[in-house]
Amino acid sequence: MAKVTFNEDLCKGCGLCVEACPKKILRLSPDRINIKGHHPAEMTDQDACVACAFCATMCPDCVITVEK
């Protein structure tokens, strides 16, 4: 099973990872704001992740780590 982690304090909420996810299981958090004042990305269904790492590849700030 894949494990995806986010360094939420560095996320600027650009949404590129959300658009890149082929399973559509990422979103920008509707209720949390990080120290930069942005809604950080989050995983909605960890079990559905296939560890393709498209999200981590698209992230301009390298805040996403994907482990298999």
C-alpha positions in Angstrom: 0.0 0.0 0.0 1.2 3.5 -0.8 1.9 6.2 1.8 1.6 9.8 0.8 2.7 12.5 3.2 2.6 16.3 2.8 4.7 19.0 4.5 1.6 21.1 4.9 3.4 24.2 6.3 5.2 24.6 2.9 2.2 24.0 0.7 1.0 27.1 -1.1 -2.3 25.6 -2.2 -1.7 25.9 -5.9 -3.7 22.7 -6.7 -1.3 21.3 -9.3 -1.2 18.0 -7.4 -5.0 17.9 -7.2 -5.2 18.2 -11.0 -2.4 15.7 -11.6 -3.9 12.8 -9.6 -5.4 10.2 -11.9 -7.5 8.7 -9.1 -8.9 12.2 -8.0 -8.2 11.5 -4.4 -6.4 14.8 -3.5 -8.0 18.0 -2.6 -7.2 21.4 -1.0 -8.4 21.2 2.6 -11.6 23.1 3.0 -11.3 23.6 6.7 -7.5 23.9 7.5 -5.1 26.8 6.8 -1.3 26.4 7.1 1.2 28.9 8.5 1.4 30.6 5.1 -2.3 31.2 5.1 -3.2 28.7 2.4 -5.4 25.7 2.3 -3.0 22.8 2.1 -3.4 19.7 -0.1 -4.7 16.5 1.6 -5.5 12.9 0.7 -9.1 11.9 0.7 -8.6 8.1 0.4 -5.2 6.7 1.1 -6.2 3.2 0.2 -7.1 4.2 -3.3 -3.6 5.6 -4.0 -1.6 3.7 -6.6 1.7 5.4 -5.8 2.1 6.9 -9.3 3.8 10.0 -7.7 2.3 12.3 -10.3 1.3 14.6 -7.4 4.9 14.8 -6.1 6.3 15.3 -9.6 3.9 18.2 -10.3 4.5 19.9 -6.9 6.7 23.0 -7.5 7.6 23.2 -3.8 8.4 19.5 -3.2 6.0 19.1 -0.3 4.8 15.6 -1.2 6.5 12.3 -0.5 5.2 9.1 -1.9 6.4 5.8 -0.5 5.5 2.3 -1.7 
